[in-house]
């Protein structure tokens, strides 16, 4: 490098320029140009090469670990190495200026190395499947914690470079006060750890509808960080919930329901068991005249509740607001002191709260009306004498 600088000074003296500062400037520009060329060439060589190698293997992990983002980020480290290697030889006669350049280059190397490591951690996290096992969940949480640790270490290294001290000196100073910090910021640290678990396991996202009984939250998540979660209730009040509360206790996330094909309805009607009977001639003629059944279907003795269940399942299947591709049935449950319960189990296509309530109410109202046509009487505790006729 000294020979190159000497040659440039001779060449400039021939042109009548005797100031050596210009030679330094030209050499510095040449070094930065060389670093830029190394960056471009490395991108053209290593990115396609890594893609070709990963495609030739049957493993899946290398496709993520050596993806384009990771390799590009690693290639950006090479120009800093070129500058680190060449610049000090130019400014050997200016120790203070050379020291400043070395520190700036070291900071750049640290930042780009951190970026590459973060890209690798993110790539490894994508190996997690949608249906996670317990080990995979802990691994995903570990990736989130590892990101924070990497940022912490990189910050210590940058600070040590700026002040010219060893990173171990800074860590030793922090270790002396760690016990006090753990005691003072105990709640903050626990909330931070809970927030990492909450975000790394993807328990919720902004816009999800969650229900937290302990905190009185029932609404949409509008804000989310590692220390707080803000929920806007349906009455427009805002509840701030600690991530520790969500992790330690249970909460309901309705996101799965919105991503599914329908919203479940599971409603019961209780019938007086004394109204359950075999279909007689008059009831059979009434059902035939209403078009509910044909005479051939009522030739064998049938029970009115059985016919009612069969008819209601056909009624549910005929409605356009019910997703018939999902589970749908009218089932009899164990008798209780309040009568024989029938549960109507189906899924409504419209998952919006208002439309959902109206459609469910309309279906259950028709279920009550049709029960009278089959001679079934609903049970209620405070029953009064009522003549259906």
TILUMDREN-367719 format. One record per residue: residue in one letter; y negated, x negated, z of N, C-alpha, C in turn. Coordinates in steps of 0.001 Angstrom, whole numbers, padded with zeros to 6 digits, always signed. Layout:
! TILUMDREN-367719
AYXZYXZYXZ...
//
This chain:
! TILUMDREN-367719
X+001200-000820+000000+000000+000000+000000-001258-000859+000000X-001221-002017+000710-002359-002929+000697-002575-003491-000703X-001481-003778-001425-001599-004281-002796-002260-003239-003694X-001904-001966-003493-002514-000905-004301-003997-000809-004004X-004350-000913-002723-005762-000837-002367-006531-002040-002925X-005889-003233-002887-006545-004435-003425-006739-004307-004934X-005744-003739-005606-005860-003565-007063-006966-002587-007404X-007095-001502-006601-008154-000526-006848-009528-001144-006609X-009636-002007-005574-010926-002658-005308-011312-003593-006451X-010322-004324-006998-010620-005190-008137-011044-004383-009358X-010320-003281-009578-010651-002443-010735-012045-001847-010606X-012432-001462-009360-013766-000895-009150-014850-001953-009256X-014531-003204-008818-015537-004273-008944-015856-004583-010398X-014859-004434-011259-015105-004646-012687-016078-003606-013242X-016077-002442-012613-017002-001383-013040-018314-001432-012261X-018472-002452-011429-019743-002630-010727-019821-001924-009388X-018692-001411-008874-018674-000733-007569-018069-001698-006564X-018870-002139-005611-018417-003144-004633-018125-002564-003263X-018455-001304-003005-018233-000699-001680-016748-000379-001523X-016117-000944-000485-014681-000708-000261-014384+000710+000201X-015414+001436+000650-015192+002802+001114-014666+003684-000011X-015167+003445-001220-014695+004244-002348-013232+003961-002646X-012844+002708-002448-011421+002392-002636-010560+003148-001640X-011019+003234-000379-010298+004008+000626-010210+005478+000219X-011314+005994-000276-011330+007414-000656-010354+007677-001797X-010355+006783-002797-009439+006966-003921-007981+006870-003475X-007699+005930-002572-006324+005803-002084-005908+007049-001303X-006819+007562-000463-006511+008774+000314-006261+009949-000625X-007108+010100-001646-006899+011183-002616-005581+011008-003349X-005253+009755-003655-003972+009514-004310-002787+009869-003428X-002919+009572-002137-001825+009915-001210-001659+011428-001101X-002774+012127-000986-002675+013587-000903-002150+014183-002208X-002522+013575-003345-001973+014031-004623-000474+013782-004680X-000049+012616-004174+001382+012325-004129+002119+013303-003218X+001503+013632-002068+002124+014604-001158+002256+015965-001829X+001236+016365-002591+001292+017650-003305+002402+017637-004347X+002525+016513-005082+003576+016408-006089+004955+016455-005436X+005108+015763-004294+006388+015797-003572+006726+017225-003142X+005725+017966-002693+005940+019357-002280+006417+020200-003449X+005739+020094-004599+006113+020891-005766+007500+020505-006282X+007757+019198-006365+009045+018744-006888+010187+019157-005971X+009981+019034-004654+011033+019428-003710+011336+020917-003811X+010296+021725-004018+010532+023159-004190+011335+023440-005449X+011007+022712-006534+011728+022926-007797+013176+022449-007726X+013448+021466-006859+014802+020896-006799+015654+021581-005736X+015149+021613-004496+015990+022034-003373+016192+023546-003297X+015197+024348-003685+015364+025803-003612+016453+026285-004565X+016422+025930-005872+017539+026343-006740+018867+025728-006334X+018829+024463-005844+020078+023814-005443+020717+024539-004264X+019908+024911-003260+020448+025639-002109+020993+027003-002525X+020278+027696-003411+020759+029000-003881+022083+028861-004629X+022210+027810-005447+023447+027597-006195+024611+027282-005267X+024362+026455-004251+025434+026082-003316+025882+027282-002495X+024931+028073-002001+025303+029238-001177+026038+030300-001985X+025685+030434-003258+026399+031413-004091+027820+030974-004406X+028063+029681-004393+029401+029181-004728+030385+029295-003572X+029906+029573-002367+030789+029704-001200+031084+031170-000915X+032187+031407-000224+032568+032774+000152+031973+033194+001491X+031415+032258+002225+030822+032585+003533+029521+033363+003339X+029196+034175+004343+027979+034989+004290+026845+034333+005065X+027184+033577+006110+026147+033036+006993+025237+032056+006276X+025791+031286+005297+024936+030312+004621+023922+030963+003694X+024214+032190+003210+023231+032901+002384+021969+033210+003169X+022101+033448+004476+020942+033731+005316+020329+032441+005865X+021202+031511+006315+020701+030303+006967+019963+029389+005985X+020380+029400+004714+019727+028572+003697+019108+029456+002613X+018436+030501+003054+017760+031396+002120+016524+030720+001535X+015894+031386+000569+014713+030801-000080+013589+030546+000917X+013381+031478+001862+012297+031302+002832+012523+030071+003704X+013777+029875+004147+014073+028729+005017+013901+027419+004259X+014438+027349+003033+014364+026108+002265+012920+025802+001872X+012152+026818+001487+010743+026583+001143+009959+026060+002345X+010215+026647+003505+009521+026183+004701+009898+024744+005037X+011160+024388+004843+011590+023007+005103+010969+022034+004104X+010808+022468+002856+010210+021589+001838+008758+021267+002158X+008067+022158+002834+006665+021913+003171+006507+020824+004242X+007623+020397+004849+007554+019310+005834+007453+017951+005140X+008032+017832+003948+008079+016537+003256+006691+015969+002951X+005699+016749+002495+004377+016159+002261+003772+015531+003517X+004008+016162+004676+003477+015593+005916+004141+014257+006238X+005430+014121+005917+006118+012847+006146+005529+011754+005252X+005204+012122+004005+004592+011148+003089+003240+010686+003631X+002436+011640+004078+001124+011294+004625+001283+010463+005892X+002207+010822+006760+002450+010085+008003+002857+008634+007720X+003582+008425+006658+004108+007097+006338+003068+006201+005652X+002203+006781+004840+001305+005978+004017-000097+005803+004592X-000634+006817+005244-002030+006737+005686-002304+005616+006698X-001443+005387+007702-001776+004346+008687-001971+002960+008090X-001279+002647+006987-001437+001318+006391-002805+001138+005748X-003469+002227+005410-004797+002130+004786-005859+001882+005836X-005749+002563+006969-006788+002489+008005-006352+001608+009168X-005589+000572+008861-005150-000347+009918-006319-001047+010587X-007432-001195+009866-008607-001839+010447-009484-000857+011216X-009157+000410+011212-009909+001435+011964-008938+002173+012868X-008572+001576+014006-007535+002175+014880-007886+003583+015343X-009150+003817+015685-009519+005146+016191-009350+006211+015121X-009807+005917+013899-009670+006882+012810-008201+007077+012435X-007430+005965+012452-006005+006058+012151-005283+006909+013205X-005671+006756+014475-005058+007540+015538-005348+009027+015359X-006563+009350+014947-006914+010751+014720-006083+011339+013586X-005931+010581+012483-005120+011061+011369-003666+011238+011766X-003154+010329+012584-001776+010441+013040-001583+011693+013886X-002541+012003+014717-002417+013202+015560-002491+014484+014718X-003416+014501+013753-003512+015687+012891-002223+015873+012104X-001682+014779+011569-000426+014872+010817+000730+015293+011718X+000751+014793+012947+001815+015165+013884+001738+016650+014242X+000531+017160+014392+000381+018590+014681+000883+019417+013510X+000536+018977+012288+001020+019693+011103+002548+019664+011037X+003139+018505+011315+004603+018412+011330+005210+019353+012364X+004595+019429+013531+005108+020315+014581+005036+021771+014162X+003904+022167+013585+003719+023565+013176+004709+023939+012073X+004867+023067+011072+005786+023379+009976+007236+023356+010430X+007560+022467+011375+008917+022477+011924+009172+023766+012697X+008178+024201+013478+008306+025470+014199+008504+026619+013220X+007738+026608+012147+007871+027685+011155+009263+027691+010544X+009810+026513+010238+011153+026437+009666+012202+026940+010648X+012071+026550+011913+013026+027007+012930+012940+028518+013112X+011734+029072+013102+011580+030520+013230+012204+031245+012040X+012043+030682+010852+012672+031283+009671+014197+031249+009789X+014728+030170+010329+016179+030068+010500+016674+031065+011535X+015927+031230+012633+016328+032196+013661+016296+033614+013093X+015250+033925+012335+015160+035250+011720+016298+035473+010741X+016654+034428+009983+017754+034556+009039+019076+034786+009753X+019295+034058+010856+020533+034239+011620+020588+035631+012235X+019430+036161+012652+019406+037501+013246+019831+038562+012248X+019631+038320+010941+020033+039292+009937+021535+039385+009792X+022258+038421+010362+023717+038500+010330+024235+039630+011187X+023392+040176+012062+023780+041274+012943+024038+042516+012112X+025103+043214+012410+025444+044423+011679+024791+045628+012301X+024858+046749+011559+024235+047972+012065+024997+048509+013274X+026324+048446+013239+027133+048868+014377+027402+047635+015227X+026633+047468+016259+026681+046239+017042+027695+046334+018170X+028409+045253+018371+029229+045119+019562+028358+044588+020685X+028951+044511+021879+028191+044007+023022+027790+042556+022818X+028697+041747+022273+028379+040333+022034+027249+040191+021025X+027260+041027+019996+026203+040954+018987+024857+041354+019565X+024846+042334+020454+023588+042734+021084+023017+041602+021920X+023882+040934+022699+023399+039798+023475+022915+038671+022554X+023596+038474+021434+023174+037441+020490+021810+037781+019890X+021586+039049+019567+020293+039461+019026+019192+039267+020067X+019487+039590+021315+018518+039348+022379+018254+037857+022553X+019303+037046+022450+019144+035603+022570+018224+035058+021470X+018322+035612+020265+017438+035168+019175+015978+035458+019512X+015725+036642+020113+014354+036952+020503+013830+036009+021572X+014677+035693+022550+014258+034760+023603+014078+033354+023028X+014949+032979+022089+014862+031644+021493+013554+031474+020724X+013059+032535+020096+011771+032450+019407+010654+032105+020392X+010666+032795+021534+009629+032541+022538+009738+031107+023073X+010965+030637+023310+011155+029268+023799+010644+028254+022781X+010905+028508+021496+010428+027589+020457+008904+027544+020420X+008261+028702+020531+006801+028727+020570+006277+027959+021795X+006956+028127+022919+006534+027443+024138+006654+025923+023987X+007777+025467+023446+007980+024030+023270+006974+023467+022269X+006757+024189+021164+005797+023709+020161+004389+023633+020740X+004039+024603+021590+002717+024562+022224+002574+023342+023126X+003624+023048+023902+003589+021852+024754+003447+020578+023926X+004172+020507+022801+004105+019302+021962+002707+019143+021359X+002124+020250+020892+000778+020172+020305-000242+019738+021357X-000135+020312+022560-001064+019932+023626-000893+018466+023983X+000351+018000+024046+000589+016584+024374+000048+015663+023288X+000131+016089+022035-000429+015275+020943-001946+015200+021053X-002575+016325+021384-004038+016358+021455-004556+015486+022595X-003910+015594+023770-004403+014843+024927-003801+013452+025019X-002819+013148+024148-002233+011814+024145-001314+011543+025315X-000642+012556+025831+000306+012396+026941+001710+012793+026483X+002683+012379+027261+004064+012736+026961+004314+014205+027318X+005090+014923+026507+005417+016316+026852+006135+016438+028195X+006894+015428+028572+007611+015483+029846+006639+015473+031018X+005499+014833+030844+004487+014844+031906+003957+016245+032128X+003706+016965+031035+003214+018344+031148+004283+019238+031757X+005548+019055+031331+006637+019881+031880+006804+019619+033375X+006671+018333+033803+006783+018009+035230+005672+018687+036024X+004465+018718+035447+003370+019410+036130+003603+020899+036234X+004209+021494+035203+004519+022925+035269+005640+023207+036260X+006592+022288+036362+007699+022507+037284+007261+022568+038721X+006197+021873+039069+005721+021884+040450+005154+023230+040846X+004637+023975+039874+004019+025273+040186+004871+026447+039724X+006092+026181+039227+006917+027271+038687+007307+028283+039768X+007595+027787+040991+007996+028702+042065+006867+029676+042405X+005643+029167+042469+004498+030040+042762+004269+031032+041634X+004389+030540+040385+004189+031427+039237+005251+032525+039202X+006497+032191+039516+007561+033198+039528+007294+034259+040573X+006725+033883+041717+006442+034835+042777+005250+035727+042429X+004196+035128+041879+002989+035895+041577+003207+036820+040395X+003886+036305+039352+004059+037080+038130+005472+037635+038008X+006066+038015+039138+007439+038524+039124+007555+039781+038271X+006677+040767+038489+006742+042017+037734+006464+041791+036257X+005520+040893+035962+005196+040617+034562+006365+039970+033847X+007034+039036+034510+008176+038354+033888+009331+039325+033675X+009589+040191+034665+010656+041175+034495+010334+042133+033354X+009066+042546+033261+008671+043417+032151+008790+042723+030811X+008472+041427+030786+008593+040669+029549+010037+040568+029102X+010938+040283+030038+012359+040190+029701+012889+041546+029233X+012474+042620+029913+012901+043955+029495+012349+044291+028115X+011115+043871+027838+010535+044118+026520+011278+043389+025424X+011731+042174+025715+012520+041420+024733+013830+042147+024450X+014483+042626+025502+015728+043386+025306+015477+044665+024519X+014357+045325+024797+014046+046594+024139+013808+046396+022654X+013062+045348+022294+012732+045123+020893+013870+044455+020135X+014560+043520+020773+015622+042810+020065+016817+043719+019777X+017094+044672+020669+018178+045619+020443+017756+046804+019591X+016475+046829+019197+015938+047916+018362+016235+049284+018975X+015956+049400+020278+016164+050678+020943+015159+051723+020489X+013989+051279+020053+012980+052236+019593+011997+051526+018687X+011249+052337+017930+010183+051841+017074+008984+052765+017232X+007837+052305+016767+006648+053159+016779+006892+054343+015848X+006601+055536+016350+006839+056759+015596+008083+057504+016018X+008937+056885+016851+010152+057558+017318+009803+058594+018383X+010574+059651+018403+010451+060673+019447+011446+060328+020552X+010928+060067+021757+011780+059712+022884+011513+060656+024050X+012496+060749+024923+012392+061540+026146+012781+060661+027323X+011862+060496+028264+012099+059691+029461+011882+060595+030669X+012923+061200+031217+012744+062161+032324+012052+061553+033542X+012382+060305+033879+011823+059705+035093+010310+059522+034985X+009828+059172+033803+008397+058929+033623+007639+060164+033157X+008330+061263+032935+007659+062461+032443+007167+062330+031023X+007866+061531+030219+007469+061297+028830+008386+062081+027904X+007765+062816+027000+008507+063574+025987+007607+063705+024768X+007675+062717+023894+006782+062725+022745+007049+061543+021836X+006008+061125+021106+006114+060106+020070+005581+058771+020580X+006288+057695+020273+005855+056348+020636+004691+055948+019731X+003526+055666+020331+002340+055291+019552+001959+053830+019742X+002521+053174+020733+002212+051767+020974+003373+051103+021667X+003633+049852+021292+004811+049179+021837+004559+047684+021871X+004731+047097+023036+004611+045656+023196+005700+045190+024147X+005676+043891+024485+006696+043366+025386+006468+043775+026829X+005307+044338+027145+005013+044696+028537+004764+046189+028736X+004382+046935+027713+004098+048366+027862+004577+049134+026634X+004890+050399+026868+005222+051337+025796+004386+052595+026016X+003599+052982+025011+002746+054163+025110+003389+055322+024365X+003466+056464+025040+004091+057658+024476+003070+058790+024508X+002832+059413+023346+001966+060589+023284+002831+061836+023400X+002687+062536+024542+003458+063748+024752+003000+064845+023801X+003799+065902+023717+003469+066995+022806+002276+067814+023281X+001869+067637+024544+000634+068275+025014-000556+067333+024873X-000368+066242+024065-001411+065263+023741-001812+064377+024911X-001079+064434+026007-001292+063457+027067-000556+062170+026710X-001061+061045+027197-000478+059737+026888+000134+059158+028159X+001380+058782+028086+002112+058205+029212+002419+056748+028882X+002096+055854+029805+002415+054440+029662+003659+054134+030491X+004686+053673+029829+005973+053422+030467+006269+051929+030411X+006752+051392+031513+007154+049982+031541+008484+049811+030813X+008633+048757+029996+009928+048517+029351+011064+048379+030349X+010767+047890+031553+011809+047772+032576+012371+049143+032946X+011493+050162+032996+011958+051516+033278+012892+052015+032195X+012569+051732+030948+013395+052191+029834+014732+051474+029796X+014724+050185+030150+015963+049415+030096+016856+049718+031285X+016273+049813+032484+017083+050051+033689+017625+051468+033731X+016802+052457+033353+017235+053846+033352+017593+054272+031937X+018017+055515+031802+018382+056040+030492+017223+056819+029887X+017135+056798+028575+016166+057615+027855+016803+058060+026544X+016250+059111+025962+016801+059696+024741+015882+059350+023581X+016450+058786+022533+015724+058524+021290+016273+059472+020225X+015377+060299+019688+015787+061324+018724+015757+060810+017289X+015634+059502+017089+015553+058950+015744+016822+059244+014941X+017979+059134+015593+019229+059394+014893+019310+060801+014349X+018735+061760+015100+018738+063140+014632+017885+063301+013381X+016710+062651+013353+015833+062761+012187+016432+062080+010961X+017226+061035+011169+017833+060336+010043+019110+061017+009576X+019613+061974+010330+020831+062673+009943+020496+063837+009010X+021533+064577+008638+021328+065679+007702+020880+066974+008333X+020844+067037+009651+020448+068285+010295+020260+068114+011786X+019644+069127+012382+019421+069138+013824+020347+070166+014458X+021026+069750+015499+022098+070568+016063+021570+071779+016819X+022333+072869+016708+022126+074061+017516+023440+074356+018232X+023373+074509+019531+024556+074856+020333+024117+075913+021349X+024180+077171+020939+023745+078277+021780+024924+079177+022132X+024880+079745+023334+025960+080597+023813+025482+082036+023985X+026406+082951+023717+026223+084359+024055+027398+084766+024941X+027101+085485+026033+028137+085920+026980+028420+087402+026738X+029715+087725+026551+030126+089085+026246+030923+089666+027410X+030737+090954+027603+031515+091677+028617+032970+091711+028161X+033874+091183+028974+035275+091088+028571+035907+092461+028413X+035343+093462+029037+035894+094815+028904+035633+095420+027527X+034701+094819+026770+034421+095319+025421+035292+094668+024365X+036110+093691+024769+037021+093046+023816+038279+093899+023706X+038567+094356+022500+039686+095292+022319+040215+095190+020890X+041368+095872+020695+041947+095946+019359+041118+096916+018513X+040944+096582+017256+040135+097408+016355+040870+098707+016076X+040222+099846+016427+040822+101145+016142+040370+101623+014764X+040794+102842+014419+040526+103384+013091+039033+103568+012847X+038325+104101+013833+036894+104361+013643+036098+103061+013477X+036413+102047+014276+035714+100768+014148+036065+100102+012829X+037327+100218+012416+037736+099634+011143+036973+100273+009986X+036862+101602+009977+036125+102279+008916+034654+101875+008924X+034103+101678+010132+032698+101260+010232+032495+099871+009632X+033421+098955+009919+033305+097598+009379+033492+097579+007866X+034419+098448+007376+034651+098507+005923+033443+099100+005218X+032879+100139+005797+031715+100789+005167+030490+099868+005146X+030374+098999+006129+029250+098063+006152+029490+096854+005232X+030690+096731+004685+030991+095624+003777+031344+094337+004483X+031657+094416+005767+031991+093204+006491+033404+092732+006162X+034348+093665+006023+035739+093359+005716+036260+094390+004734X+037408+094070+004127+038081+095023+003241+039245+095684+003986X+039755+096755+003392+040867+097467+004029+042104+096585+004125X+042318+095723+003123+043482+094831+003150+043391+093845+004318X+042187+093418+004646+042021+092456+005742+042242+093103+007100X+042180+094423+007183+042316+095120+008469+043619+095897+008563X+044588+095572+007689+045862+096292+007747+046643+095939+009006X+046635+094670+009404+047344+094269+010621+046397+094457+011806X+046957+094659+013009+046068+094805+014177+045212+093556+014384X+043928+093781+014572+042978+092692+014787+042150+092978+016044X+041633+091919+016646+040770+092032+017820+039320+091923+017346X+038465+092774+017930+037080+092819+017449+036345+091478+017622X+036614+090742+018687+035930+089455+018864+036396+088440+017825X+037665+088473+017467+038167+087581+016432+037492+087871+015102X+037359+089171+014773+036666+089539+013542+035193+089134+013592X+034607+089264+014765+033193+088901+014919+032987+087400+014694X+033880+086568+015249+033770+085130+015050+033928+084771+013575X+034891+085401+012922+035101+085129+011502+033899+085560+010670X+033346+086718+010981+032191+087205+010230+030956+086318+010451X+030738+085891+011697+029561+085075+011981+029647+083701+011325X+030856+083157+011198+030989+081878+010488+030650+082044+009009X+031067+083201+008434+030677+083470+007043+029170+083685+006931X+028593+084314+007948+027146+084549+007946+026380+083222+008022X+026847+082316+008872+026191+081015+008971+026309+080229+007669X+027493+080300+007040+027707+079556+005799+026855+080097+004653X+026439+081359+004745+025661+081972+003659+024170+081666+003754X+023713+081121+004876+022282+080872+005057+021897+079524+004436X+020768+079518+003746+020297+078309+003068+019660+077309+004032X+019259+077757+005220+018609+076853+006162+019608+076104+007036X+020910+076307+006819+021952+075624+007582+022640+074615+006673X+022837+073402+007197+023538+072364+006454+025042+072607+006591X+025628+073184+005556+027048+073545+005610+027964+072334+005458X+027407+071151+005109+028234+069956+004996+028519+069331+006355X+027777+069764+007367+028014+069273+008716+028839+070301+009493X+029264+069918+010679+030149+070764+011469+029499+072114+011758X+030271+073172+011555+029759+074526+011773+030919+075399+012255X+030742+076065+013392+031803+076935+013914+031233+077873+014966X+031993+078940+015212+031729+079856+016317+032978+079808+017187X+032875+079216+018348+034065+078975+019155+034002+079734+020466X+035224+080116+020914+035350+080805+022197+035554+079763+023282X+034836+079918+024399+034933+078974+025490+035611+079627+026693X+035786+078853+027738+036505+079340+028908+035733+080477+029582X+036425+081569+029927+035729+082713+030567+035089+082295+031891X+033966+082918+032170+033230+082659+033409+032981+083968+034129X+032330+083857+035282+031974+085070+036032+030928+085901+035304X+030293+085297+034311+029277+086008+033551+029810+086557+032236X+031116+086503+032004+031700+087068+030813+032367+086009+029952X+032765+086437+028754+033419+085563+027783+032356+084906+026893X+032185+083598+026962+031138+082951+026154+031627+082598+024744X+030759+082839+023795+030946+082357+022429+029818+081375+022137X+030194+080196+021662+029182+079188+021335+028999+079116+019822X+027754+079182+019394+027397+079049+017986+026959+077591+017767X+027773+076877+017034+027558+075433+016850+027345+075175+015362X+026129+074701+015012+025814+074411+013611+024595+073494+013574X+024201+073075+012376+023083+072158+012188+022087+072766+011201X+020826+072814+011609+019757+073305+010747+019203+072154+009909X+018944+072431+008630+018433+071394+007728+017009+070995+008080X+016187+071968+008478+014796+071683+008828+014748+071183+010270X+014360+069918+010444+014364+069311+011772+013011+069382+012472X+012004+069913+011800+010698+070064+012431+010804+071031+013600X+010133+070717+014700+010325+071475+015942+010002+072956+015758X+008849+073259+015179+008427+074656+015045+009386+075438+014146X+009686+074892+012958+010595+075581+012034+011988+075695+012629X+012401+074656+013340+013721+074662+013965+013855+075802+014973X+012861+075970+015817+012914+077028+016830+012931+078419+016192X+012118+078613+015150+012066+079930+014500+013387+080259+013807X+013965+079297+013094+015233+079547+012409+016353+079814+013402X+016389+079037+014486+017426+079246+015491+017293+080620+016136X+016063+081014+016447+015851+082328+017053+016264+083445+016110X+015948+083308+014817+016309+084337+013847+017822+084501+013749X+018550+083374+013739+020009+083445+013636+020609+084080+014889X+020116+083686+016058+020685+084236+017289+020341+085713+017460X+019194+086124+016975+018859+087556+017025+019813+088375+016161X+020128+087866+014962+021108+088553+014123+022485+088535+014775X+022817+087481+015495+024110+087423+016179+024216+088531+017229X+023112+088816+017913+023105+089895+018909+023244+091257+018224X+022530+091436+017106+022582+092721+016392+023982+092986+015844X+024582+091963+015215+025916+092146+014635+026973+092381+015704X+026764+091876+016915+027751+092089+017981+027927+093574+018274X+026847+094343+018205+026944+095785+018434+027784+096471+017371X+027715+095964+016121+028506+096561+015039+029998+096360+015246X+030393+095359+016019+031810+095095+016275+032258+095672+017614X+031424+096471+018246+031784+097090+019512+031764+096140+020676X+031084+095010+020556+030997+094042+021632+029706+094254+022409X+029799+094120+023723+028639+094298+024587+028287+092969+025261X+027025+092599+025162+026558+091379+025804+026482+091574+027308X+026759+090514+028051+026733+090581+029505+025386+090074+030008X+024820+090780+030943+023635+090314+031640+023729+090760+033103X+023174+089945+033989+023352+090162+035421+022688+091462+035854X+021437+091649+035461+020719+092868+035853+020864+093923+034796X+022101+094301+034517+022358+095272+033454+021947+096664+033912X+021387+097428+033015+021003+098817+033281+021795+099722+032339X+021901+100958+032709+022614+101911+031863+021873+102070+030558X+022578+101807+029459+021953+101864+028149+022949+102465+027180X+022511+103460+026472+023362+104131+025503+023053+103588+024121X+023948+102810+023503+023665+102243+022188+023389+103295+021127X+023931+104491+021313+023724+105534+020308+022270+105986+020271
//
